[in-house]
Amino acid sequence: MNHFDQVGTLELTKPAFKQRLLCAALIVGLAALSGCGSKEKKPGQTLVSVNGEEITVLQLNEELQRANVQVAQQEAASKQLLESLIDRQLLQIEAAKEKLDREPKIVQAIERAKAQIISQAYLQKKVGAQVRPTKVEIEAYFNQHPEFFTQRKQFDMKELVLSTKDLTDQAKSAIDAAKSLDDVATWLEANKVKFAHANLARSTSDLPPEMSAKLQAMPKGHLFIVKEGERSLIIAIADIKDSPVTLETASPQIDQFLFNKKNKDAADAELARLRAAAKIEYLNKPAAKPAASATVGAPVAAAPVAPAAPTAAAAPAASGSALDRGAAGLK
């Protein structure tokens, strides 16, 4: 039996389209807050005047581009975005009246957003768009990682979800003594512990290699626990089966993975060059030099690439994330 404590926070709610656009507009508006109230002429044809402040075609087009709206949806999206721009302008005007743009936290947020935008623009200019991976590179990656593709395995698991506060020493002892997940469920019911059933499917292309290896070594029916904040998962392996993926199916995912990696490697190389040429002094002792620096604004390559999997038993997003982070607890 393996017991693993892992605290994590998950965002399960997907924002609605209009909410996402308004949030994006407010973020962009934050960076422009210090200029609110300026009567400087904005470039582009004026669409709306809000208390004397203009909203132009150029601004609307920029919002459309940021939202990555498809051509067929642009007319409807334009109306929504224009209303969001009006809302943003009204908020900016009122914020300026209350001198919010002078508050230290707001000034700091504006400077941070400005620094991020300029840093990312520099990297994009210097690094540029990398060449897409060739068919040879894609096939080489496919052949070098059979565990993700030709030898791909799928783990079908069943789980019981309960509150962590109910995972008492008595409950753990009962789980240790149980021969199956049904035995655990029976004990929980007898002791009036609330729980829920769920199914979970993951493959070797979804999980870290070390975790995949540990799961493959487990016999069917093996129980293990993953704790995640206020809830805990009691998981049993129901089946491990072959689930190979062809080169044709995996190629689009491999292409994107390798393309992201090329961009990240180029950005990392530029940052390494800048660091080597710079004089960096750590003046505050507690702020020790980090082991590795994060690339500002650089694309991040996912690891490993996860090709599309055949339809399997649906699992709650939280359960998968908990399992993904549970590798260290499987011994």
N, C-alpha and C positions, 0 to 999 in steps of 0.2 A: 504494500500500500504506500502510495506516495502522497504526501500532503504538501501543497504549495500555496504560500500566501502571496498574493499579488494584487496591489491596489491599482485601479485604473479608472479613468473617466471616459465615457463614450458619448458621442453626440449621435443620437439616433434619428433626430428630426430633420427632414429635408425641407428647406424653406420653400415657400410658394414663389412662383415666378415674380410676381409684383413685389413681394417682400424683398426678394434677392436684389431686384433692381433698385429699390429704394435704399437698401443698405449700402449697395455699391455707390449710389449717388451721394449718400451721407458721408462715406469715407472720402470720396473725391472732394466733397465740399469742405471737409475738415482741413485738407491741405490748402484750400483756397480761402479759408476763413479770414486770414489776416488781411486779405485784399478786399473784404466785403465792404460795400459802401463806396468804393472807388467809382468815379464817373468816367474813367478812361474808356474810350470806345473799344468794344470788343469786335474782333474780326468776324466776318460772315454776315449773311442776311438775317435781320432780326425777325424772330418768330413771335415772341411775346415780350411785353414790357411789364415788369412786376415792380410796382412802386418806383418806377423810373429806372430800374435795373433791367438790362436787356438779356434775353436768352436767344442765342443765334442758331442758325442751321449747323454751323461748325460744331457747336457744343452738342447738339442732338446727334449728329453723325458720330462724334467721338463716343457718346454713350452707347449707340448702336453697336459700334465696333467692340467696345469693352464687353458688352453683353453677348457678343458672338451670335447675333440673331440671324436666323436663316432668311433668305430672300423672300420666301413665301409668307413669312410672319412679320416682315418689317413694317408693313402699314399699321397693323394692330399694335405692334411693339412700340412704334414711334409715338402713338397716342399716349400709351402708358408712360413711356419715358419722358415725354414732354411734361406730363402732369407731375412726374417725380422731380423733374428739374424745377418746376414752379414751386413745389413743396420745399425743395432744398433752398431755393432763393429766398423764400419767405423766412425760413429758419435762419439763414445767414444774416438777413437784415435785422431780425430781432436779436440775434446773438451779438451783432455789432453794437446795437443800441445799449445792450447791457455790458458792453466792453469785455465779453467773454474771451475775445481774441487776445486779450492782454493778460489773462490769468496764466500763471507759471505752468500748470499742467497742460493747458491747451497749447501754449507756445512750444513746450517740449514735444507734444504729440505732432505738431506741425513740422517741427525741425526733424523729427524722426522719420516722418513720412517723406519729407523732402530728401533726406539723406538716402533712404532706401530707393527712391525713384531714380535719383542721379547715379547711385552705385550700380543699379541694374542696367541703366542706360549705357554706362561705360562698358560693362561686361558685354552687353549685346553688340556694341560697336566694335570692341576689340576681338571678341571671340567669333561673332557672326554666326550665321547658320551653318552647321556642319553638314558635310555630305551624307546623304542617306546611306545606310548600310547596303552593301552589295549582296546579291544572291549567294555568293561564295561565303561571305561573312555570316549570313543568316544560317546557311547550311552547316557551317563549321560549329557555330554555337549549338545548333540542334544536336549534332553528333557528339559534342563534348559534354552534353548534359543529358544522358539517357534517363536519369532519375526524374527529370521534368517531363520527358516526352515518351520515348519508346518503352521505357521501363516504369512509367508512371503508375503509382498505386493510389487507390482511393480508400480512405478510411470512413466507414460508416459507423457512427457512434450514437448511442442513446444517452440521455442525461436527465438528471433530476435537478431542478433549480429550487433552492430554498434560501431563506435569510441566513446570513452568516452568524447572527446571534443564536440561531437554533442549532448551529454546528457545535454542540457541546462535547465535552470529553466522553459522555455517555453515548452520544450519537456516533462519534468517531470509532468507539469500541464496537458498536453495532455494525458499522460499515466494514471494519477490519474483519469481523467474524462472518460477514455476509458472503454467500457464494454467488450471488447474482444481484443485478440492479433491482429485480423484483423483490428480493429479500429485503433490500434497503427500503423500498417503497412500502412494503408491508409493515416494517418496524416504524417508519415515520407515521403511517396512518394510525397504528396502534398507540403511538405516543402523542397523537394529535398535533403533529408538526406539519404545517402547511408547506406544500411543494407543488411544482408543476413539471409535467413531462415535456420533453423536446427531443427532436432528432437533429443530428449534426453530421454533415459530410464535408470532409476536407481531403485534399490530395497532396502528393509529394511536391507538386508545383506551387501549392499555396503556402506550405509551412517551411520554416527554417530547416535546413538539412539535418541538423542534430536532433531536432524533434521528430522528424520523419523516421530517422533511424531507430529512435527509442520506441516509437509507436509500432513500427514493424516488428520489433523484438518482443512485443507484448502478446500474450495469448488472447484469444477471443474471450470476451467476458471479463477481462481484467478491469478492475475498478481503480480510479484515481480521482483526486479532488483538486479543483482549481478554485481558489478564493479570489474574489474580485470585489473589494469594497464591502458594501452592505449585503451582497449576495454571494452564494457559493454554488458551484456546479459539481455534482457527483457524476462522473462520466464512465461509461463502459464501452469497450470496443465490440461492436456487433459483427463487423465483417471487414476484411481487408481483401481487396480484389484488384486485379489488373485493370488499368484504365488508360491504355496507350493513346497518344495523340500523334497524328501524322505531321510531316513537315508542312504540308499545304495548310493545315488548320492552324499550326503554331506560327507560321511565318509573319502574319501581321503583328502579333504580340512581340515576337523577337525583334522585328524591325524597329518598333517603337522603343523597346528596352535598350537596344544598342545605340539608337539615335540619341536618347536621353543621356546615355553614358558618355558618348562622345562629347556632348555639350558640357556635361559636368566635368569631365577630365580636362577639357580646354579651359574652362573657368578656373578650376583648381590650379592649373599650371600658371595662369596669369596671376592669380593671387600669390602663388609661391614666388614668382618673379618679383612682384611688388614687395613682398615681405623680405626677400633677400636683399633688396636694394634700400630698404627703409631702416631707419634707426628707431627701434621700438624699445622703450624703457618701461618696465613694470614698477611703478612708484608706490603702489599700495600693496603691501606684502600679502594680505589675505586674498587679493585678486591674483592668484598664481597663474603663471602661463599655462594655457590649456594644452592638452596633449595633441589635439587636432582642431583646426579652425574650421568653422562652418562657412560655406561659400555663400556670399550675399547674392541673392537673386538668381542663383544658378539653378538650372533644371536638375531634379533629383532622379536618379535611375532607380527603379524599383528592383528589389532583389528578393527572390528570384522572379523571373518572368513567369506569369501564370496564364497558360493557355486556357481557352474556353473549355469548361468541363461539361461532361454529359449531365443531363438533368438528374438530380439526386434528391434525397429527402431534404426539404427546406429546413434551415436552421435560423434562429434569431441572430441578427448581426452581432449582438453583444456576446453570444456564446462563442462564435467563431473568433472574435477578437480576444476573448479570455483565453481560449485554447492556444491561439497564436502566440500569446505572451507567456504561455505556461511551460516552455521548453525546459527552463532551469529546474522546474519542479519534478520532472520525470526522470527517475534514476533507475 
